Amino acid sequence: VGGDLNADTSREYTCFHATSLKEHLPLSLDVVLDLVTGATLGLDDFKKEREVIIQEIQMSKDNLEEYILDVYLEKVFAGNSLETPILGTEETLATLKRTDIVHHYEANFRGPRIIVSVAGPVEHDHVAEMVEKALGKVSRHCKQFKRKAPRIRRVEEYIERPSEQVHLLVGFPSCSYKSKQRFESYVVNDLLGGGVTSRLYQRIREDKGLVYSVYSFLQSFVDTGLFLTYAGTAEKNALPVLKAMKSEFQKFVDQGLKRHDLSMFKTQVKGQILLGAEDMENRMNSLGINEMVFGEYRPIDEVIAEIDKVSVRSITDYVRKYFDMEQVSLMVMGELEPAEALKLLDVWG
């Protein structure tokens, strides 16, 4: 019927999703909910998909901009389930059996663990009625899963990989989805590396021309988070890039931000959220994650009001709590001589 059906997996949830015309909502719900609760998990399908994922793992290792993040998370979350790559590894897939998949599916894809989020021109009661009809008989017995909050480890590491560029990932601890300081983290992210007006982009790319790509981003989870900055550059520029990063971070920690900067970047964050709400898939994801994390719907107006409360003082409190220049983590990936790699790691001490 011309719709789209897909799935994605994060380190904390799996999402099966469909996009269709509004008249095909019953069909979309029927297909997605059947996948979630009634999959046959045939042996031949399992074997083929396992080989596909092995190919995907190998392909991901060729994209060093993504691969460096996987390795970084593995190191900083060592000893916690968050360290595990979403795709798994070639070694774990080699020993994986169909029965393992069946046991996982039957333990987790059950009533109390299922969140159904629908966005678009629909009536809530009508959707609830269809979902109840589809899931009313699904078992309510499921595995209770509770992860220990991870300890974020400090990492300074060079990993050798064939590459035309040097890939750099610098990280600080940050707050979780549930933290009252999460909106401060959004503003700081936009200010430091969230776009073309950010300090890192302006200094490292626009002023110095040292990179094509430099940006910061947040990795948020239900009980922890990270503030990360990535840059890819030529070997001759790697040291100046890291020094410029450190300088900008130190300047921000020492001097904070002025009120007119705060106003501009709060406006940017609000604009991103409001524009994102216009996209049906973004709205669907937002509804589902809010239900998963907070157990309730959070109207856009409430979110905007929380952003409006962010102040110079609250930003300062966030920075003091998380931006410890002595605890910054650094990962370098590329094809360097050991002495050159050591010079890069020594920038942060």
N, C-alpha and C positions, 0 to 999 in steps of 0.2 A: 504493500500500500504506500510505498515511498517514504516510510519512516526510517529511523536510525536506531540501531540496537548495539549497545557496547557495555563494557565494564572496565573498572579501574580499581587498583588496590593501593592503599597507603600502608604505612606501618601500623595503623590503628583500626582501619576498617576496609571493607570491600563494598563497592557500589556497583550494582547492576542498573543500567538506566536506558530509557528509550525516549525518543522524541518523535511525535507524530502529530497529524492533524487532530483537532479536538474531537471530531466524530469517530476517530479510531482509538479513543482512550480505553474503552473496554478491551479491545484487542491487545493494546500495549500492556495494560495491567495483567491480563491473562498470561501473556508470554513471559513477562519479567517475573511474575510470582511463581509461574511454573518452573522457570529456571532456578529460582531461589529455593524452592521446596520440593520439587518433583523430578530433578535431573536423574537420568538413568546411569550416568558415569560409566559408559561401556568400556570394556578393556581395550578394544582397538582404538577408540577415541583417546583414551588415557595415554597409550603408547605414542600415538602421533603427536599429541599436544606436549608431551614431555620432550620430544625431540625439537619441537618448535621453540620451546622455552630455552632449551640449551643453545639454540641458534641465537635467540634474543639476548642471552647472557653474553655470548661472544661478541655480538654486535654492540652491546652497551659498553664493552671494554674498549671499543674503538672510538667512542665519543668521550673524550677525556673530560670535557666540561661536566658531563653527568657522572662519569666514573669516579672522579675525584671526590664528589659528594658522598657516594656510597662508601668509599674507603674511609673518608673522614668520619662519617657516622658510626662505622664499625669500630673505629678507634676511640672516639670520645664516649661512646655508650658501651664500651667493652664490659661484659658480664651482665648486661641487661638485654631483654628481648628486642629492644629498639636497635641493637647493633646489627640485627639480621637483615641482609639484603632482601628487598621485596621479591625479587626473582628467584631467590635461593642461590645455590651454587651448583656447578656441574657435578661436584661430589655428592651433594645431598640428593640431587635429582637422579643420579645413577642408582642410588639405593632405594628410591621412593617406589612404593608399590601401590597398586590400585586400592587395596584395602586401607592403606593409610589415608588416602583421599576420602574414601567412603566414611571412615570413622570420624575424620575432621568435619566433613559435611553434616553428618547426622548429629554430631555433638554441638555444632555451632549455628547451623542454619535452621533455627527453630523460633517459634512464636515470640518469646520475650526478648530475643536479640534482634528482631527484624524491625527496622524503621522504614515506613513507607512515606515518601515525600513526593508530592505532586504540585507542580506549578503551571499556571496557565488559566484559560477561561473555563474553570470547573467549579462545581458546587461541592463544598466540603462534605456535606451529609451524603451526597451521591457517591463520592469517592469512598467514604468510610463504609458505606453499604456494600460496595463491590469488593473492597478489601476483606471485610468480615466474611463475605460469602466465599472468597477464595482461600482465606487462611483460617476460617473458623475451626476446621478439624485438624489443623497442623499441631503436632505435639508441642506442649508447653514445657517439656523437660529438656533442659539444655545445660551445657557445661558452663559453670560459673568461672569466669576468667578475671583475675585481678593481678595487674602487674605492679611490682614494686617500683616506686619512683626511682629513676636512674641517678647515679652520681656522674656528673659530667667531668670527664678526665681531661687533663691538659695534654695536648699533643704538639710535638714539634718533629716533623718527619718529612724526609725526602723519599719519594717513590719513583724509581726509574721506569719510564715507559717511552717507547719510540714516539717522537712527536716533533712537529715543526715549531711548536711554541712551548713556552713554559707556562704551566697552569698553577695559579696561586689561589689558595682558599684560607682566609683569615676568619677566625670565629671567636665570639664571646658567648657566655651563657646568656639566656634571656628568659622571659616569663612564659607561662603556659597559657592555653586557651582560657582557663578559668581565672587568671590573675586579674586583679583590679588595675594593674599597670599595662594591660595589653594594648590599650589605645595609645599610651605613651610610646610603646615599642613601634606602633605603626607610624607615628609621626617621626620618630628618630630614624626609622628605616628610610622613609621618603627623603628626609633631609640629607642623610649621609650618602645613600647610593640608590635610591628608589627610582630615579629617572634622569632626564637630561638636565634638569635644574639642580640636581644634587651636588654636594660639595666634591665627592670623589670623581664624578663624571666631569665636572667643570675643570677641576685641577689636573687630573691625570690624562684625560682625553682631549678636552678642548684647549687647555692652556699649554700642556706639554706634548701632546700628540704621541704618548707612549703606548697606547692601547687602542684597539677597536672596541673591545668589550670590557667594561668594568661596572659592577652593580652589586648592591646588597639585597638580601632577602631574609625572611624569617622562616624558621622551621619550628612550628608550634605543635605541641602535643597536649594531652589532657592534664599532664602533671609536670611538664618541663618545656624548655624551648631553647633555641639557639638564634643568635644574630650572626649572619654569615656574609662575607664579602668575597666575591670572585673576580679575578682578572686573568685574562690570557694575553701573553705578550711575547715578543722576540727575546731570545736569551740575553742580548745586550741591554735590554730595557728592564729585566726582571728586578734587579737591585734598585734602580731609581723608582720603580713602581711601588715596591714594598716600603721604601723609605717615605715616599709621598703618602701612602696609606697611613703609616704610623704617625706621620706628622699631623695629618688631618684628624685622626682619632684623638691624639694627645691634645691638639688645639681645642677640639670639642669638649673633652673632659675638663680641661683647664678653664675654658671661657664660656662654655654653655652656648646658649643661643639667645638672640635678641627677640623682643616681642613681635616685630614685624616679620621675622623669619618664622616664628611660631604660627602666626596668623596665616601666612602663605601656605605652609606645609599642612596645617590642619585643613585648609580649604582643598588642597590636593587630595588628602585622604578621604574627605567627605565626597568629593567629586567621583573618586574611584568607586566608592561604595554605592553611591546613587546610580552611576552609570552601569555598574555591575548588576544592580537590581533590575535593570531593564532587560537583561539577558535571561531567558527562561531557564537555561541549564545552570547558570550561576545561582539563580534564585532557588532552584530545586536543591542544589548542594548546600546552600546556606540554611535552608529550612531543616534539612536532614542533620547537618552538623550541630546546629543549635539544639535540636532535640536530643542528639547523642551526648553533647557536653553539658547542657544546662537543663535538659528535661522540659523545655518550654519554647514557645515561639517568641522571638525577640523582634518586635517591629522596627523598621528602619528608623523611625522617629526617635526611638529610645537609643539606638546606636549613635545617631547623629548628636543627640543630647549629651551622651557620654564623651564624645570627641570634643564637644564644645567646652567641657569641663577641664580638659587638659590645659595646664598652665606652665609657665616657665619653671615654677617651683616643682611641680610634679615631674616634669622632664628631668630636672636636676636630681630628684630623688631616684628616678629610674636609672640614670647614668651612674650615680654613686653606688647603686646596688649591683649593677651588672657589668659596667665597663672598667674592670680591673686590668690595667695595662700590664700587670705582672702575671696575669692568668690567661692571657690571650693564647689561642691555639693557632698553629700555622701548618699547612700541608702544601708541599711543593711537588709537582709532578712534571716529568719531562725527561730529557736526555742530556744530562749535565755531567761535567767532571766533578768528582767528589769534593774538591776544594771549592768549586763554584757553588755547589749545593750548600756547603757549610756556610759560605758567606751570606746566603739568603736566610738560612735559619738563624744566624747570629744577629740579624737585624732586630729581632724581637727579644733576643737574649734568652 
